[in-house]
């Protein structure tokens, strides 16, 4: 008999006419000639259970098809390669790389891989090895033993050579009482870590600059200048013959020129368009129309020679500049659009939404939903809040005593029958008397 444990010679009786059947399906087939053997493997640690299937998410649906492990059932038949039908895989349930997999055979489901929960094996039995020390050994009659008698005065050295006293104690070593060892459950033992979490970092090379890095800038001009500097350094590394004074990573003393600024702006917008409008660019490059659900459907977008996404339209025969005829498209509510609007809002000296929108359009940018985004930026602008703030009205003080005595004197005279002319005359005379009285009071001062 040849198994995974090796090859052995054995003898036994032969049996014919046995049939094996599946427990869950109506499948049965005859077995070949069976040979009796008393050395069948009886290791139950690798037999899968329903708990193992439920422990793995990709195997939870087959838990009901795996019978529970019965320790009382004996292993009586070993089906080998002489009956290949039982090893045919009818269905495969795969999973992650480090997880076990399940195979459906004619007799049921089997699980291949680690079938112990949390990879910890529970001990069913504990082996205790006892050591008996005795000095009552039978001496061989054909040999003579000569024992040297040593007189050790040093008690410490004598004890060291003699050994511990419990080894010579026959009462403790020859005891046949069973020692009870307490078994710890790995699932409830606090000393065993139930799960080990390992954090791994995947470092992959990216050829393009990530758009999320643009969010670290709060100024459009500073972002363009930074990209222009990086582009200048990248060109230095690409050139084999460096005739200029710039070499490697450095801080260039010369400012970027207008061509480098324009190229940096196009690079920034191209990266944003490739990330936000990836589906639209793919459709236009494949000569297909943009979907109706796209925010660019009404703009009739086109792709220029540099791969930039621009607004279409019917202004090709106009006298406008190229960037005004077909402005570059900037996505809605993007950080890039916020930087562009804030930049041109400061250039028009905070003159409002219409001036800011006109400056953005003249610069060659078409921001989707620009009106609402400009209104939001102006509302959050500190300088605009100071210039266009509401007038504050100061709370007035209480009226003086002479104005609070009879506030409706003219109305009372009119109700008594006086005309407006007579009322005015009476009020003037009263005012004249008050002024005269004040003058007299100022002139007639008390003498000292």
MOSUL-V146745 format. One record per backbone hydrogen bond with DSSP energy under -1.0 kcal/mol. CO is the residue of the C=O (numbers start at 1). NH is the residue of the N-H. Records with the same first field share a line. If there is no record, write none. Layout:
# MOSUL-V146745
CO=NH / NH
This chain:
# MOSUL-V146745
1=8
6=3
13=36
15=34
18=31
20=29
25=27
27=22
29=20
34=15
49=53
50=54
51=55
56=59
59=62
60=63
63=66
80=83
83=86
84=87
85=88
91=104
93=102
101=112
102=93
103=110
104=90 / 91
108=105
110=103
112=101
116=119
117=120
140=143
154=158
155=159
156=160
157=161
158=162
159=163
169=173
170=174
185=189
189=192
211=214
213=216
214=217
219=223
220=224
221=225
222=226
223=227
224=228
225=229
226=230
227=231
228=232
229=233
230=234
231=235
232=236
233=237
234=238
235=239
257=261
258=262
259=263
260=264
261=265
262=266
263=267
264=268
265=269
266=270
267=271
268=272
269=273
270=274
271=275
272=276
273=277
277=281
278=282
279=283
280=284
281=285
282=286
283=288
284=287
291=294
294=297
299=312
302=310
304=307
308=304
309=329
310=302
321=325
322=326
327=311
328=366
330=368
334=338
335=339
336=340
337=341
338=342
339=343
340=344
341=345
342=346
343=347
344=348
345=350
346=349
352=356
353=357
354=358
355=359
356=360
357=361
358=362
359=363
360=365
361=364
364=328
366=330
367=370
369=373
370=374
371=375
372=376
373=377
374=378
375=379
376=380
381=385
382=386
383=387
384=388
408=412
409=413
410=414
411=415
412=416
413=418
419=423
420=424
421=425
422=426
423=427
424=428
425=429
426=430
427=431
428=432
429=433
430=434
431=435
432=436
433=437
434=438
435=439
436=440
437=441
438=442
439=443
440=444
443=445
